[in-house]
Amino acid sequence: MKFLARYGIDTYMLLLILTVCLGAVLPVSGVAADVLSTITYCAVALLFFLYGVRLNSSEVIEGMTNWRLQGASFAATFVFLPVLGILIATILSPVLGEPLTIGILFLSILPSTINSSIAFTGMAGGNVSGAICSASMSNLIGVVLTPALAALVLHQGGVSISADAVVKIATQILLPFVLGQILRRWLAPFVLRHKPLTLFVDRGSILLIVYSAFSAGTVAGIWGAIPPLTLVILFAVILGYLVITMRGVILLGRLTLRNERDRAALFFCGSTKSLASGLPIALALFPAEMVSTTVLPLMMYHLTQLFICAVISQRMAARSRAA
């Protein structure tokens, strides 16, 4: 275990790997998938309720008014990543083919992931209140901006998005967080005395998301829809895209932000892409027969980012404790 720990692989990372394998080997479908979706939904809501209980209101207000962090996060999500995605898709279109090229373009214009980016920020000792505001605003804006960018970048016509996505963000993320803030006066002493509870919810929610994502991909059959060599090439492209993205976001943080807590929040919010938001938007934008291949780059990016962010968050936390 000590050998693995040198490379950021601890018990949590091993659980993450086992969860991926479980989703690939024993996926759930039908009623079981619906039950898993409900459990995951509740776990995420509990995660943000506990964040609301833990955070001082002054920290929340500071997060909303931190225009440097919010501006940098918006620029990373909706300017830097789309431009980089367009460049990569243009160069590699002859190799990947049209469906996967469209998938990379679609990936590039999605909003940030909410729950995992905030959980990783918390685990890394970053600015959680700023991350909550940044990730939530990214998804609220993304509901409108992503279809608009898709219409521009992908030349799609008649794009429309249901208000359900906005309602879900409000009920699953913002409402529990506000409720936690309201009840903080009475619950904070208990929650702060039982920190393993919040750690369990943080990591447990991420494991649920990973299992749900891999399980859904396996059931949909997207792993067998493309030749193995093309999958290998696509994974290399996605990994390169993610590495360049993370390097770019780190540089952006150094240029625009003044402290490490804000830079950690920017890193996890600005370099990640949301599978939870991306799948419904893909279903709304593309014909049914295109969806499986279109979301494959997103699936690869999302799952790869979880592994890399898990390792980086552990190392950031260790640095923070040592400082």
TAVEN-V962688 format. One record per helix or strand. SS is the DSSP state (alpha for helix, beta for strand). FROM is the first residue (numbers start at 1). TO is the last residue. If there is no record, write none. Layout:
SS_FROM_TO ; SS_FROM_TO
This chain:
alpha_2_5 ; alpha_11_25 ; alpha_30_54 ; alpha_57_65 ; alpha_67_96 ; alpha_98_108 ; alpha_115_123 ; alpha_128_153 ; alpha_164_193 ; alpha_195_220 ; alpha_222_224 ; alpha_228_256 ; alpha_260_270 ; alpha_275_285 ; alpha_288_294 ; alpha_296_322
